[in-house]
Amino acid sequence: MTELQCITSENVSVLAVKHSHLFLLADADWCEASQLFRKVVDEVRKECPDQFFWACIQADKEEDFCNRYGVQAVPSLLIFLQGSLFRRMVGYKSKEDLISQLADVWIQ
């Protein structure tokens, strides 16, 4: 099972093109909601490891990334399909809400 890969703003474009389905969690270590949501993301990732390339980025340390993709709050979730930003979600989500939001992009 793959781990949540921590990446930098330089990697985002390359990974979005390389992987047909990129799940990118923008969070911050100091943010309690980010830490809680990361646990939810880990649960979903463990159940569905092959659905996405699972990655995270420290938004508070990646200003260029935040400016480029309009990230103004953490946690934020960005879903890239075929190299393009497909969906953005902001704030903590329950496991059920997250799975519901991802259902239409699962790899068949």
C-alpha positions in Angstrom: 0.0 0.0 0.0 1.3 3.4 -0.9 1.8 6.1 1.7 0.5 9.7 1.3 3.4 11.3 -0.6 4.5 14.8 0.6 5.4 16.9 -2.5 6.4 20.5 -3.3 4.9 23.0 -5.7 7.4 22.0 -8.3 6.1 18.5 -8.4 2.3 19.2 -8.8 2.2 19.8 -12.5 4.4 16.8 -13.3 2.5 14.4 -11.0 -0.9 15.7 -12.3 0.1 14.7 -15.8 2.0 11.5 -14.9 -0.9 10.1 -12.8 -4.4 10.1 -14.3 -6.0 10.5 -10.8 -4.1 12.8 -8.4 -5.5 13.3 -4.9 -3.7 16.3 -3.3 -4.3 17.3 0.3 -3.1 20.8 1.1 -2.7 21.1 4.8 -0.5 22.5 7.6 1.1 20.8 10.6 -0.2 23.5 13.0 -3.8 23.2 11.9 -5.9 20.9 14.1 -8.6 20.4 11.3 -5.8 19.5 8.9 -4.5 16.8 11.3 -8.0 15.4 11.8 -8.7 15.4 8.1 -5.4 13.7 7.4 -6.6 10.7 9.5 -9.8 10.5 7.5 -7.8 10.7 4.2 -5.5 7.9 5.5 -8.5 5.7 6.2 -10.0 6.2 2.7 -6.5 5.7 1.2 -6.0 2.4 3.0 -9.4 1.2 1.7 -8.9 2.4 -1.9 -5.1 2.6 -2.5 -5.3 2.2 -6.2 -7.9 4.9 -6.9 -5.4 7.8 -6.9 -1.8 8.8 -6.5 -2.2 10.1 -3.0 -0.2 13.2 -2.1 0.0 16.0 0.4 1.5 19.5 0.3 2.3 21.8 3.2 0.3 24.8 2.1 1.8 27.2 4.6 5.2 26.5 3.1 4.2 26.6 -0.5 3.0 30.1 -1.3 3.5 29.6 -5.1 1.2 26.5 -5.0 -1.5 28.3 -3.0 -1.4 31.3 -5.4 -1.5 29.1 -8.5 -4.4 26.9 -7.4 -6.3 29.4 -5.3 -5.8 27.6 -1.9 -6.9 30.1 0.7 -7.7 27.8 3.6 -6.5 24.5 5.1 -7.3 21.7 4.8 -8.1 21.9 1.1 -8.4 19.0 -1.2 -7.6 19.2 -4.9 -8.5 16.4 -7.3 -6.7 16.3 -10.6 -7.9 14.2 -13.5 -5.8 13.7 -16.6 -3.6 16.6 -15.7 -6.3 19.2 -14.9 -7.8 20.4 -11.7 -11.3 18.7 -11.5 -12.5 19.4 -8.0 -11.6 21.4 -5.0 -13.0 20.9 -1.5 -12.3 23.1 1.5 -12.5 22.1 5.2 -12.8 19.0 7.2 -14.9 16.2 5.8 -16.1 13.0 7.4 -15.1 9.7 5.9 -18.6 9.2 4.4 -18.6 12.7 3.0 -15.2 12.3 1.4 -16.1 9.0 -0.2 -19.4 10.4 -1.5 -17.5 13.4 -3.0 -15.0 11.0 -4.7 -17.5 8.4 -6.0 -17.8 9.9 -9.5 -14.0 9.9 -10.0 -13.1 6.3 -8.9 -11.1 4.4 -11.4 -13.3 1.7 -12.9 
